[in-house]
Amino acid sequence: MTDDLVKRILERANTEGDIVCGDDGYYVYWPRRTGAYSSYHLRALADELDRRNEVWDKELNEYFDNLAKKQEPLGEEFEKVLYNNLDDLYVRDDD
């Protein structure tokens, strides 16, 4: 993939507003127009999304790694009760 073509692909995606930050903080490619995209074009976009998401992904993984390290064991009895009643903890719209 030539640098000029990659640059044009990314410029178009940026100009069209097709690379957006999602609710989860990650950048995604969300084309507003319909059309076909080759793997060549999508690969350029995927590389750009990886580049933009690199810092956020690192921060998020570090946060959850630290959170997991700080969590205290629940204890065997509580883990069993939690596991057996996990479905009851979810909020459902059909109630």
PAPA-941034 format. One record per atom (N, C-alpha, C, CB): residue number from 1; residue in three letters; chain; atom name; y, z, x. Coordinates in steps of 0.02 Angstrom, whole numbers. Glycine has a CB too. Layout:
N
<seq:NUM type:ALA mol:A atom:CA py:Y pz:Z px:X>
...
//
This chain:
95
<seq:1 type:MET mol:A atom:N py:-58 pz:0 px:43>
<seq:1 type:MET mol:A atom:CA py:0 pz:0 px:0>
<seq:1 type:MET mol:A atom:C py:62 pz:0 px:45>
<seq:1 type:MET mol:A atom:CB py:0 pz:62 px:-49>
<seq:2 type:THR mol:A atom:N py:105 pz:-47 px:34>
<seq:2 type:THR mol:A atom:CA py:164 pz:-51 px:77>
<seq:2 type:THR mol:A atom:C py:215 pz:1 px:56>
<seq:2 type:THR mol:A atom:CB py:196 pz:-122 px:74>
<seq:3 type:ASP mol:A atom:N py:253 pz:24 px:104>
<seq:3 type:ASP mol:A atom:CA py:305 pz:74 px:91>
<seq:3 type:ASP mol:A atom:C py:356 pz:49 px:41>
<seq:3 type:ASP mol:A atom:CB py:339 pz:95 px:155>
<seq:4 type:ASP mol:A atom:N py:374 pz:-15 px:46>
<seq:4 type:ASP mol:A atom:CA py:424 pz:-43 px:-1>
<seq:4 type:ASP mol:A atom:C py:398 pz:-42 px:-73>
<seq:4 type:ASP mol:A atom:CB py:441 pz:-115 px:19>
<seq:5 type:LEU mol:A atom:N py:335 pz:-60 px:-82>
<seq:5 type:LEU mol:A atom:CA py:307 pz:-60 px:-150>
<seq:5 type:LEU mol:A atom:C py:303 pz:11 px:-178>
<seq:5 type:LEU mol:A atom:CB py:238 pz:-93 px:-151>
<seq:6 type:VAL mol:A atom:N py:280 pz:57 px:-137>
<seq:6 type:VAL mol:A atom:CA py:277 pz:127 px:-158>
<seq:6 type:VAL mol:A atom:C py:346 pz:152 px:-178>
<seq:6 type:VAL mol:A atom:CB py:247 pz:172 px:-102>
<seq:7 type:LYS mol:A atom:N py:396 pz:134 px:-137>
<seq:7 type:LYS mol:A atom:CA py:465 pz:155 px:-151>
<seq:7 type:LYS mol:A atom:C py:488 pz:127 px:-218>
<seq:7 type:LYS mol:A atom:CB py:512 pz:132 px:-95>
<seq:8 type:ARG mol:A atom:N py:473 pz:64 px:-232>
<seq:8 type:ARG mol:A atom:CA py:493 pz:33 px:-296>
<seq:8 type:ARG mol:A atom:C py:457 pz:65 px:-355>
<seq:8 type:ARG mol:A atom:CB py:478 pz:-42 px:-294>
<seq:9 type:ILE mol:A atom:N py:393 pz:80 px:-347>
<seq:9 type:ILE mol:A atom:CA py:354 pz:112 px:-401>
<seq:9 type:ILE mol:A atom:C py:385 pz:180 px:-418>
<seq:9 type:ILE mol:A atom:CB py:280 pz:121 px:-380>
<seq:10 type:LEU mol:A atom:N py:399 pz:219 px:-366>
<seq:10 type:LEU mol:A atom:CA py:427 pz:286 px:-377>
<seq:10 type:LEU mol:A atom:C py:498 pz:283 px:-403>
<seq:10 type:LEU mol:A atom:CB py:424 pz:326 px:-313>
<seq:11 type:GLU mol:A atom:N py:538 pz:236 px:-379>
<seq:11 type:GLU mol:A atom:CA py:606 pz:229 px:-405>
<seq:11 type:GLU mol:A atom:C py:605 pz:212 px:-479>
<seq:11 type:GLU mol:A atom:CB py:643 pz:174 px:-366>
<seq:12 type:ARG mol:A atom:N py:559 pz:169 px:-499>
<seq:12 type:ARG mol:A atom:CA py:555 pz:151 px:-570>
<seq:12 type:ARG mol:A atom:C py:534 pz:211 px:-612>
<seq:12 type:ARG mol:A atom:CB py:506 pz:92 px:-580>
<seq:13 type:ALA mol:A atom:N py:484 pz:247 px:-589>
<seq:13 type:ALA mol:A atom:CA py:461 pz:306 px:-626>
<seq:13 type:ALA mol:A atom:C py:516 pz:358 px:-632>
<seq:13 type:ALA mol:A atom:CB py:400 pz:337 px:-591>
<seq:14 type:ASN mol:A atom:N py:554 pz:367 px:-579>
<seq:14 type:ASN mol:A atom:CA py:610 pz:415 px:-581>
<seq:14 type:ASN mol:A atom:C py:666 pz:390 px:-626>
<seq:14 type:ASN mol:A atom:CB py:637 pz:426 px:-510>
<seq:15 type:THR mol:A atom:N py:683 pz:326 px:-620>
<seq:15 type:THR mol:A atom:CA py:737 pz:298 px:-661>
<seq:15 type:THR mol:A atom:C py:720 pz:301 px:-735>
<seq:15 type:THR mol:A atom:CB py:750 pz:225 px:-640>
<seq:16 type:GLU mol:A atom:N py:658 pz:288 px:-752>
<seq:16 type:GLU mol:A atom:CA py:635 pz:289 px:-822>
<seq:16 type:GLU mol:A atom:C py:625 pz:360 px:-848>
<seq:16 type:GLU mol:A atom:CB py:571 pz:249 px:-829>
<seq:17 type:GLY mol:A atom:N py:626 pz:410 px:-803>
<seq:17 type:GLY mol:A atom:CA py:614 pz:479 px:-824>
<seq:17 type:GLY mol:A atom:C py:542 pz:492 px:-839>
<seq:17 type:GLY mol:A atom:CB py:656 pz:495 px:-884>
<seq:18 type:ASP mol:A atom:N py:496 pz:456 px:-806>
<seq:18 type:ASP mol:A atom:CA py:425 pz:461 px:-820>
<seq:18 type:ASP mol:A atom:C py:390 pz:517 px:-781>
<seq:18 type:ASP mol:A atom:CB py:392 pz:396 px:-806>
<seq:19 type:ILE mol:A atom:N py:423 pz:545 px:-732>
<seq:19 type:ILE mol:A atom:CA py:395 pz:602 px:-696>
<seq:19 type:ILE mol:A atom:C py:433 pz:663 px:-720>
<seq:19 type:ILE mol:A atom:CB py:401 pz:593 px:-617>
<seq:20 type:VAL mol:A atom:N py:397 pz:706 px:-756>
<seq:20 type:VAL mol:A atom:CA py:429 pz:764 px:-787>
<seq:20 type:VAL mol:A atom:C py:393 pz:828 px:-768>
<seq:20 type:VAL mol:A atom:CB py:431 pz:757 px:-864>
<seq:21 type:CYS mol:A atom:N py:428 pz:883 px:-771>
<seq:21 type:CYS mol:A atom:CA py:399 pz:948 px:-758>
<seq:21 type:CYS mol:A atom:C py:371 pz:975 px:-824>
<seq:21 type:CYS mol:A atom:CB py:451 pz:998 px:-726>
<seq:22 type:GLY mol:A atom:N py:306 pz:989 px:-825>
<seq:22 type:GLY mol:A atom:CA py:275 pz:1015 px:-886>
<seq:22 type:GLY mol:A atom:C py:288 pz:1088 px:-897>
<seq:22 type:GLY mol:A atom:CB py:201 pz:1003 px:-883>
<seq:23 type:ASP mol:A atom:N py:266 pz:1114 px:-954>
<seq:23 type:ASP mol:A atom:CA py:275 pz:1184 px:-971>
<seq:23 type:ASP mol:A atom:C py:243 pz:1231 px:-920>
<seq:23 type:ASP mol:A atom:CB py:248 pz:1198 px:-1039>
<seq:24 type:ASP mol:A atom:N py:192 pz:1207 px:-886>
<seq:24 type:ASP mol:A atom:CA py:157 pz:1248 px:-837>
<seq:24 type:ASP mol:A atom:C py:189 pz:1247 px:-768>
<seq:24 type:ASP mol:A atom:CB py:85 pz:1226 px:-831>
<seq:25 type:GLY mol:A atom:N py:244 pz:1209 px:-760>
<seq:25 type:GLY mol:A atom:CA py:279 pz:1206 px:-697>
<seq:25 type:GLY mol:A atom:C py:257 pz:1149 px:-652>
<seq:25 type:GLY mol:A atom:CB py:270 pz:1270 px:-661>
<seq:26 type:TYR mol:A atom:N py:205 pz:1113 px:-671>
<seq:26 type:TYR mol:A atom:CA py:181 pz:1057 px:-630>
<seq:26 type:TYR mol:A atom:C py:214 pz:992 px:-653>
<seq:26 type:TYR mol:A atom:CB py:104 pz:1052 px:-635>
<seq:27 type:TYR mol:A atom:N py:228 pz:949 px:-605>
<seq:27 type:TYR mol:A atom:CA py:254 pz:882 px:-620>
<seq:27 type:TYR mol:A atom:C py:197 pz:838 px:-642>
<seq:27 type:TYR mol:A atom:CB py:290 pz:852 px:-560>
<seq:28 type:VAL mol:A atom:N py:209 pz:797 px:-693>
<seq:28 type:VAL mol:A atom:CA py:159 pz:751 px:-719>
<seq:28 type:VAL mol:A atom:C py:191 pz:683 px:-729>
<seq:28 type:VAL mol:A atom:CB py:128 pz:777 px:-785>
<seq:29 type:TYR mol:A atom:N py:151 pz:632 px:-730>
<seq:29 type:TYR mol:A atom:CA py:174 pz:565 px:-746>
<seq:29 type:TYR mol:A atom:C py:164 pz:555 px:-820>
<seq:29 type:TYR mol:A atom:CB py:136 pz:510 px:-704>
<seq:30 type:TRP mol:A atom:N py:219 pz:546 px:-856>
<seq:30 type:TRP mol:A atom:CA py:218 pz:541 px:-929>
<seq:30 type:TRP mol:A atom:C py:260 pz:480 px:-949>
<seq:30 type:TRP mol:A atom:CB py:245 pz:606 px:-962>
<seq:31 type:PRO mol:A atom:N py:230 pz:420 px:-946>
<seq:31 type:PRO mol:A atom:CA py:268 pz:360 px:-960>
<seq:31 type:PRO mol:A atom:C py:291 pz:357 px:-1033>
<seq:31 type:PRO mol:A atom:CB py:227 pz:298 px:-944>
<seq:32 type:ARG mol:A atom:N py:354 pz:340 px:-1042>
<seq:32 type:ARG mol:A atom:CA py:382 pz:335 px:-1109>
<seq:32 type:ARG mol:A atom:C py:368 pz:267 px:-1141>
<seq:32 type:ARG mol:A atom:CB py:457 pz:348 px:-1107>
<seq:33 type:ARG mol:A atom:N py:352 pz:220 px:-1101>
<seq:33 type:ARG mol:A atom:CA py:337 pz:153 px:-1126>
<seq:33 type:ARG mol:A atom:C py:262 pz:141 px:-1119>
<seq:33 type:ARG mol:A atom:CB py:377 pz:98 px:-1087>
<seq:34 type:THR mol:A atom:N py:237 pz:97 px:-1159>
<seq:34 type:THR mol:A atom:CA py:166 pz:79 px:-1153>
<seq:34 type:THR mol:A atom:C py:159 pz:22 px:-1104>
<seq:34 type:THR mol:A atom:CB py:135 pz:60 px:-1223>
<seq:35 type:GLY mol:A atom:N py:101 pz:14 px:-1080>
<seq:35 type:GLY mol:A atom:CA py:88 pz:-40 px:-1032>
<seq:35 type:GLY mol:A atom:C py:28 pz:-24 px:-989>
<seq:35 type:GLY mol:A atom:CB py:150 pz:-52 px:-988>
<seq:36 type:ALA mol:A atom:N py:9 pz:-71 px:-949>
<seq:36 type:ALA mol:A atom:CA py:-49 pz:-62 px:-906>
<seq:36 type:ALA mol:A atom:C py:-27 pz:-44 px:-836>
<seq:36 type:ALA mol:A atom:CB py:-93 pz:-126 px:-905>
<seq:37 type:TYR mol:A atom:N py:-65 pz:-1 px:-804>
<seq:37 type:TYR mol:A atom:CA py:-51 pz:19 px:-736>
<seq:37 type:TYR mol:A atom:C py:-114 pz:10 px:-695>
<seq:37 type:TYR mol:A atom:CB py:-25 pz:92 px:-733>
<seq:38 type:SER mol:A atom:N py:-107 pz:-22 px:-638>
<seq:38 type:SER mol:A atom:CA py:-165 pz:-31 px:-594>
<seq:38 type:SER mol:A atom:C py:-179 pz:33 px:-555>
<seq:38 type:SER mol:A atom:CB py:-153 pz:-89 px:-545>
<seq:39 type:SER mol:A atom:N py:-238 pz:38 px:-528>
<seq:39 type:SER mol:A atom:CA py:-255 pz:96 px:-487>
<seq:39 type:SER mol:A atom:C py:-208 pz:100 px:-427>
<seq:39 type:SER mol:A atom:CB py:-329 pz:94 px:-463>
<seq:40 type:TYR mol:A atom:N py:-185 pz:44 px:-404>
<seq:40 type:TYR mol:A atom:CA py:-138 pz:41 px:-348>
<seq:40 type:TYR mol:A atom:C py:-73 pz:78 px:-366>
<seq:40 type:TYR mol:A atom:CB py:-122 pz:-33 px:-330>
<seq:41 type:HIS mol:A atom:N py:-47 pz:63 px:-425>
<seq:41 type:HIS mol:A atom:CA py:14 pz:97 px:-447>
<seq:41 type:HIS mol:A atom:C py:2 pz:171 px:-461>
<seq:41 type:HIS mol:A atom:CB py:42 pz:62 px:-510>
<seq:42 type:LEU mol:A atom:N py:-53 pz:185 px:-494>
<seq:42 type:LEU mol:A atom:CA py:-68 pz:255 px:-511>
<seq:42 type:LEU mol:A atom:C py:-80 pz:297 px:-449>
<seq:42 type:LEU mol:A atom:CB py:-129 pz:258 px:-556>
<seq:43 type:ARG mol:A atom:N py:-109 pz:266 px:-397>
<seq:43 type:ARG mol:A atom:CA py:-121 pz:303 px:-334>
<seq:43 type:ARG mol:A atom:C py:-54 pz:323 px:-303>
<seq:43 type:ARG mol:A atom:CB py:-162 pz:260 px:-285>
<seq:44 type:ALA mol:A atom:N py:-6 pz:278 px:-305>
<seq:44 type:ALA mol:A atom:CA py:61 pz:294 px:-277>
<seq:44 type:ALA mol:A atom:C py:91 pz:352 px:-317>
<seq:44 type:ALA mol:A atom:CB py:107 pz:232 px:-279>
<seq:45 type:LEU mol:A atom:N py:85 pz:349 px:-382>
<seq:45 type:LEU mol:A atom:CA py:112 pz:402 px:-425>
<seq:45 type:LEU mol:A atom:C py:75 pz:468 px:-413>
<seq:45 type:LEU mol:A atom:CB py:108 pz:382 px:-498>
<seq:46 type:ALA mol:A atom:N py:9 pz:464 px:-406>
<seq:46 type:ALA mol:A atom:CA py:-31 pz:525 px:-394>
<seq:46 type:ALA mol:A atom:C py:-11 pz:558 px:-328>
<seq:46 type:ALA mol:A atom:CB py:-107 pz:508 px:-393>
<seq:47 type:ASP mol:A atom:N py:0 pz:518 px:-277>
<seq:47 type:ASP mol:A atom:CA py:21 pz:546 px:-212>
<seq:47 type:ASP mol:A atom:C py:89 pz:580 px:-218>
<seq:47 type:ASP mol:A atom:CB py:25 pz:490 px:-159>
<seq:48 type:GLU mol:A atom:N py:134 pz:550 px:-258>
<seq:48 type:GLU mol:A atom:CA py:200 pz:580 px:-267>
<seq:48 type:GLU mol:A atom:C py:195 pz:645 px:-307>
<seq:48 type:GLU mol:A atom:CB py:247 pz:531 px:-304>
<seq:49 type:LEU mol:A atom:N py:153 pz:647 px:-359>
<seq:49 type:LEU mol:A atom:CA py:144 pz:709 px:-397>
<seq:49 type:LEU mol:A atom:C py:115 pz:764 px:-353>
<seq:49 type:LEU mol:A atom:CB py:98 pz:696 px:-457>
<seq:50 type:ASP mol:A atom:N py:67 pz:746 px:-311>
<seq:50 type:ASP mol:A atom:CA py:39 pz:796 px:-264>
<seq:50 type:ASP mol:A atom:C py:93 pz:823 px:-218>
<seq:50 type:ASP mol:A atom:CB py:-18 pz:764 px:-221>
<seq:51 type:ARG mol:A atom:N py:137 pz:778 px:-194>
<seq:51 type:ARG mol:A atom:CA py:191 pz:800 px:-149>
<seq:51 type:ARG mol:A atom:C py:238 pz:848 px:-186>
<seq:51 type:ARG mol:A atom:CB py:230 pz:739 px:-123>
<seq:52 type:ARG mol:A atom:N py:257 pz:830 px:-247>
<seq:52 type:ARG mol:A atom:CA py:304 pz:872 px:-285>
<seq:52 type:ARG mol:A atom:C py:273 pz:939 px:-306>
<seq:52 type:ARG mol:A atom:CB py:328 pz:835 px:-347>
<seq:53 type:ASN mol:A atom:N py:208 pz:939 px:-318>
<seq:53 type:ASN mol:A atom:CA py:174 pz:1000 px:-342>
<seq:53 type:ASN mol:A atom:C py:148 pz:1045 px:-286>
<seq:53 type:ASN mol:A atom:CB py:117 pz:981 px:-386>
<seq:54 type:GLU mol:A atom:N py:153 pz:1023 px:-225>
<seq:54 type:GLU mol:A atom:CA py:124 pz:1060 px:-168>
<seq:54 type:GLU mol:A atom:C py:150 pz:1132 px:-163>
<seq:54 type:GLU mol:A atom:CB py:139 pz:1023 px:-104>
<seq:55 type:VAL mol:A atom:N py:215 pz:1141 px:-166>
<seq:55 type:VAL mol:A atom:CA py:245 pz:1208 px:-159>
<seq:55 type:VAL mol:A atom:C py:226 pz:1252 px:-219>
<seq:55 type:VAL mol:A atom:CB py:322 pz:1204 px:-152>
<seq:56 type:TRP mol:A atom:N py:233 pz:1225 px:-280>
<seq:56 type:TRP mol:A atom:CA py:217 pz:1263 px:-340>
<seq:56 type:TRP mol:A atom:C py:144 pz:1283 px:-341>
<seq:56 type:TRP mol:A atom:CB py:235 pz:1223 px:-403>
<seq:57 type:ASP mol:A atom:N py:100 pz:1237 px:-323>
<seq:57 type:ASP mol:A atom:CA py:29 pz:1250 px:-322>
<seq:57 type:ASP mol:A atom:C py:12 pz:1306 px:-273>
<seq:57 type:ASP mol:A atom:CB py:-10 pz:1187 px:-304>
<seq:58 type:LYS mol:A atom:N py:43 pz:1304 px:-215>
<seq:58 type:LYS mol:A atom:CA py:33 pz:1356 px:-164>
<seq:58 type:LYS mol:A atom:C py:56 pz:1424 px:-190>
<seq:58 type:LYS mol:A atom:CB py:70 pz:1339 px:-98>
<seq:59 type:GLU mol:A atom:N py:116 pz:1427 px:-221>
<seq:59 type:GLU mol:A atom:CA py:142 pz:1489 px:-248>
<seq:59 type:GLU mol:A atom:C py:97 pz:1517 px:-303>
<seq:59 type:GLU mol:A atom:CB py:213 pz:1479 px:-275>
<seq:60 type:LEU mol:A atom:N py:75 pz:1473 px:-347>
<seq:60 type:LEU mol:A atom:CA py:33 pz:1495 px:-403>
<seq:60 type:LEU mol:A atom:C py:-35 pz:1521 px:-377>
<seq:60 type:LEU mol:A atom:CB py:22 pz:1436 px:-451>
<seq:61 type:ASN mol:A atom:N py:-65 pz:1486 px:-331>
<seq:61 type:ASN mol:A atom:CA py:-129 pz:1509 px:-303>
<seq:61 type:ASN mol:A atom:C py:-122 pz:1575 px:-266>
<seq:61 type:ASN mol:A atom:CB py:-158 pz:1456 px:-256>
<seq:62 type:GLU mol:A atom:N py:-68 pz:1583 px:-228>
<seq:62 type:GLU mol:A atom:CA py:-56 pz:1646 px:-193>
<seq:62 type:GLU mol:A atom:C py:-47 pz:1703 px:-243>
<seq:62 type:GLU mol:A atom:CB py:5 pz:1641 px:-147>
<seq:63 type:TYR mol:A atom:N py:-10 pz:1690 px:-297>
<seq:63 type:TYR mol:A atom:CA py:1 pz:1741 px:-349>
<seq:63 type:TYR mol:A atom:C py:-65 pz:1765 px:-378>
<seq:63 type:TYR mol:A atom:CB py:47 pz:1714 px:-404>
<seq:64 type:PHE mol:A atom:N py:-107 pz:1718 px:-399>
<seq:64 type:PHE mol:A atom:CA py:-170 pz:1737 px:-431>
<seq:64 type:PHE mol:A atom:C py:-220 pz:1766 px:-381>
<seq:64 type:PHE mol:A atom:CB py:-201 pz:1677 px:-466>
<seq:65 type:ASP mol:A atom:N py:-217 pz:1744 px:-318>
<seq:65 type:ASP mol:A atom:CA py:-260 pz:1774 px:-266>
<seq:65 type:ASP mol:A atom:C py:-241 pz:1847 px:-256>
<seq:65 type:ASP mol:A atom:CB py:-254 pz:1735 px:-200>
<seq:66 type:ASN mol:A atom:N py:-175 pz:1860 px:-252>
<seq:66 type:ASN mol:A atom:CA py:-152 pz:1929 px:-244>
<seq:66 type:ASN mol:A atom:C py:-167 pz:1971 px:-305>
<seq:66 type:ASN mol:A atom:CB py:-77 pz:1930 px:-230>
<seq:67 type:LEU mol:A atom:N py:-160 pz:1943 px:-364>
<seq:67 type:LEU mol:A atom:CA py:-175 pz:1978 px:-425>
<seq:67 type:LEU mol:A atom:C py:-248 pz:1999 px:-428>
<seq:67 type:LEU mol:A atom:CB py:-157 pz:1935 px:-486>
<seq:68 type:ALA mol:A atom:N py:-292 pz:1953 px:-409>
<seq:68 type:ALA mol:A atom:CA py:-364 pz:1968 px:-410>
<seq:68 type:ALA mol:A atom:C py:-381 pz:2022 px:-359>
<seq:68 type:ALA mol:A atom:CB py:-404 pz:1904 px:-395>
<seq:69 type:LYS mol:A atom:N py:-347 pz:2022 px:-301>
<seq:69 type:LYS mol:A atom:CA py:-360 pz:2073 px:-250>
<seq:69 type:LYS mol:A atom:C py:-338 pz:2143 px:-273>
<seq:69 type:LYS mol:A atom:CB py:-325 pz:2054 px:-185>
<seq:70 type:LYS mol:A atom:N py:-285 pz:2145 px:-313>
<seq:70 type:LYS mol:A atom:CA py:-257 pz:2209 px:-336>
<seq:70 type:LYS mol:A atom:C py:-293 pz:2238 px:-397>
<seq:70 type:LYS mol:A atom:CB py:-184 pz:2201 px:-352>
<seq:71 type:GLN mol:A atom:N py:-332 pz:2196 px:-432>
<seq:71 type:GLN mol:A atom:CA py:-364 pz:2219 px:-493>
<seq:71 type:GLN mol:A atom:C py:-419 pz:2269 px:-477>
<seq:71 type:GLN mol:A atom:CB py:-392 pz:2160 px:-533>
<seq:72 type:GLU mol:A atom:N py:-418 pz:2323 px:-514>
<seq:72 type:GLU mol:A atom:CA py:-469 pz:2374 px:-505>
<seq:72 type:GLU mol:A atom:C py:-530 pz:2356 px:-547>
<seq:72 type:GLU mol:A atom:CB py:-441 pz:2444 px:-525>
<seq:73 type:PRO mol:A atom:N py:-589 pz:2377 px:-524>
<seq:73 type:PRO mol:A atom:CA py:-649 pz:2363 px:-563>
<seq:73 type:PRO mol:A atom:C py:-643 pz:2397 px:-632>
<seq:73 type:PRO mol:A atom:CB py:-712 pz:2388 px:-525>
<seq:74 type:LEU mol:A atom:N py:-667 pz:2363 px:-683>
<seq:74 type:LEU mol:A atom:CA py:-663 pz:2390 px:-751>
<seq:74 type:LEU mol:A atom:C py:-718 pz:2442 px:-764>
<seq:74 type:LEU mol:A atom:CB py:-668 pz:2334 px:-801>
<seq:75 type:GLY mol:A atom:N py:-770 pz:2438 px:-728>
<seq:75 type:GLY mol:A atom:CA py:-827 pz:2482 px:-739>
<seq:75 type:GLY mol:A atom:C py:-879 pz:2445 px:-781>
<seq:75 type:GLY mol:A atom:CB py:-804 pz:2547 px:-775>
<seq:76 type:GLU mol:A atom:N py:-941 pz:2459 px:-768>
<seq:76 type:GLU mol:A atom:CA py:-996 pz:2422 px:-799>
<seq:76 type:GLU mol:A atom:C py:-995 pz:2427 px:-876>
<seq:76 type:GLU mol:A atom:CB py:-1063 pz:2448 px:-773>
<seq:77 type:GLU mol:A atom:N py:-984 pz:2487 px:-902>
<seq:77 type:GLU mol:A atom:CA py:-985 pz:2497 px:-975>
<seq:77 type:GLU mol:A atom:C py:-928 pz:2458 px:-1009>
<seq:77 type:GLU mol:A atom:CB py:-980 pz:2572 px:-993>
<seq:78 type:PHE mol:A atom:N py:-867 pz:2463 px:-981>
<seq:78 type:PHE mol:A atom:CA py:-810 pz:2428 px:-1011>
<seq:78 type:PHE mol:A atom:C py:-819 pz:2353 px:-1006>
<seq:78 type:PHE mol:A atom:CB py:-745 pz:2450 px:-976>
<seq:79 type:GLU mol:A atom:N py:-844 pz:2329 px:-949>
<seq:79 type:GLU mol:A atom:CA py:-856 pz:2257 px:-941>
<seq:79 type:GLU mol:A atom:C py:-904 pz:2231 px:-994>
<seq:79 type:GLU mol:A atom:CB py:-884 pz:2242 px:-871>
<seq:80 type:LYS mol:A atom:N py:-956 pz:2271 px:-1008>
<seq:80 type:LYS mol:A atom:CA py:-1006 pz:2251 px:-1059>
<seq:80 type:LYS mol:A atom:C py:-974 pz:2249 px:-1128>
<seq:80 type:LYS mol:A atom:CB py:-1066 pz:2300 px:-1058>
<seq:81 type:VAL mol:A atom:N py:-935 pz:2299 px:-1146>
<seq:81 type:VAL mol:A atom:CA py:-901 pz:2300 px:-1211>
<seq:81 type:VAL mol:A atom:C py:-853 pz:2242 px:-1216>
<seq:81 type:VAL mol:A atom:CB py:-864 pz:2368 px:-1223>
<seq:82 type:LEU mol:A atom:N py:-814 pz:2230 px:-1164>
<seq:82 type:LEU mol:A atom:CA py:-767 pz:2175 px:-1164>
<seq:82 type:LEU mol:A atom:C py:-802 pz:2108 px:-1172>
<seq:82 type:LEU mol:A atom:CB py:-726 pz:2176 px:-1099>
<seq:83 type:TYR mol:A atom:N py:-855 pz:2098 px:-1136>
<seq:83 type:TYR mol:A atom:CA py:-893 pz:2036 px:-1139>
<seq:83 type:TYR mol:A atom:C py:-921 pz:2025 px:-1209>
<seq:83 type:TYR mol:A atom:CB py:-949 pz:2035 px:-1087>
<seq:84 type:ASN mol:A atom:N py:-950 pz:2077 px:-1238>
<seq:84 type:ASN mol:A atom:CA py:-981 pz:2072 px:-1304>
<seq:84 type:ASN mol:A atom:C py:-931 pz:2061 px:-1360>
<seq:84 type:ASN mol:A atom:CB py:-1022 pz:2135 px:-1318>
<seq:85 type:ASN mol:A atom:N py:-868 pz:2080 px:-1349>
<seq:85 type:ASN mol:A atom:CA py:-817 pz:2075 px:-1402>
<seq:85 type:ASN mol:A atom:C py:-761 pz:2026 px:-1385>
<seq:85 type:ASN mol:A atom:CB py:-788 pz:2143 px:-1416>
<seq:86 type:LEU mol:A atom:N py:-772 pz:1984 px:-1336>
<seq:86 type:LEU mol:A atom:CA py:-720 pz:1939 px:-1312>
<seq:86 type:LEU mol:A atom:C py:-694 pz:1893 px:-1368>
<seq:86 type:LEU mol:A atom:CB py:-746 pz:1897 px:-1255>
<seq:87 type:ASP mol:A atom:N py:-738 pz:1868 px:-1410>
<seq:87 type:ASP mol:A atom:CA py:-716 pz:1824 px:-1465>
<seq:87 type:ASP mol:A atom:C py:-666 pz:1858 px:-1511>
<seq:87 type:ASP mol:A atom:CB py:-776 pz:1799 px:-1505>
<seq:88 type:ASP mol:A atom:N py:-673 pz:1923 px:-1521>
<seq:88 type:ASP mol:A atom:CA py:-629 pz:1960 px:-1566>
<seq:88 type:ASP mol:A atom:C py:-558 pz:1967 px:-1537>
<seq:88 type:ASP mol:A atom:CB py:-658 pz:2028 px:-1580>
<seq:89 type:LEU mol:A atom:N py:-550 pz:1955 px:-1472>
<seq:89 type:LEU mol:A atom:CA py:-485 pz:1963 px:-1441>
<seq:89 type:LEU mol:A atom:C py:-440 pz:1902 px:-1449>
<seq:89 type:LEU mol:A atom:CB py:-494 pz:1979 px:-1368>
<seq:90 type:TYR mol:A atom:N py:-470 pz:1845 px:-1466>
<seq:90 type:TYR mol:A atom:CA py:-432 pz:1784 px:-1473>
<seq:90 type:TYR mol:A atom:C py:-398 pz:1781 px:-1541>
<seq:90 type:TYR mol:A atom:CB py:-476 pz:1723 px:-1463>
<seq:91 type:VAL mol:A atom:N py:-337 pz:1756 px:-1541>
<seq:91 type:VAL mol:A atom:CA py:-300 pz:1746 px:-1603>
<seq:91 type:VAL mol:A atom:C py:-321 pz:1678 px:-1631>
<seq:91 type:VAL mol:A atom:CB py:-222 pz:1750 px:-1592>
<seq:92 type:ARG mol:A atom:N py:-337 pz:1677 px:-1694>
<seq:92 type:ARG mol:A atom:CA py:-359 pz:1615 px:-1725>
<seq:92 type:ARG mol:A atom:C py:-312 pz:1597 px:-1782>
<seq:92 type:ARG mol:A atom:CB py:-432 pz:1620 px:-1751>
<seq:93 type:ASP mol:A atom:N py:-299 pz:1533 px:-1789>
<seq:93 type:ASP mol:A atom:CA py:-256 pz:1509 px:-1843>
<seq:93 type:ASP mol:A atom:C py:-293 pz:1505 px:-1910>
<seq:93 type:ASP mol:A atom:CB py:-229 pz:1440 px:-1826>
<seq:94 type:ASP mol:A atom:N py:-359 pz:1504 px:-1908>
<seq:94 type:ASP mol:A atom:CA py:-397 pz:1496 px:-1970>
<seq:94 type:ASP mol:A atom:C py:-407 pz:1561 px:-2009>
<seq:94 type:ASP mol:A atom:CB py:-464 pz:1466 px:-1954>
<seq:95 type:ASP mol:A atom:N py:-379 pz:1616 px:-1984>
<seq:95 type:ASP mol:A atom:CA py:-386 pz:1680 px:-2021>
<seq:95 type:ASP mol:A atom:C py:-336 pz:1686 px:-2076>
<seq:95 type:ASP mol:A atom:CB py:-378 pz:1739 px:-1973>
//
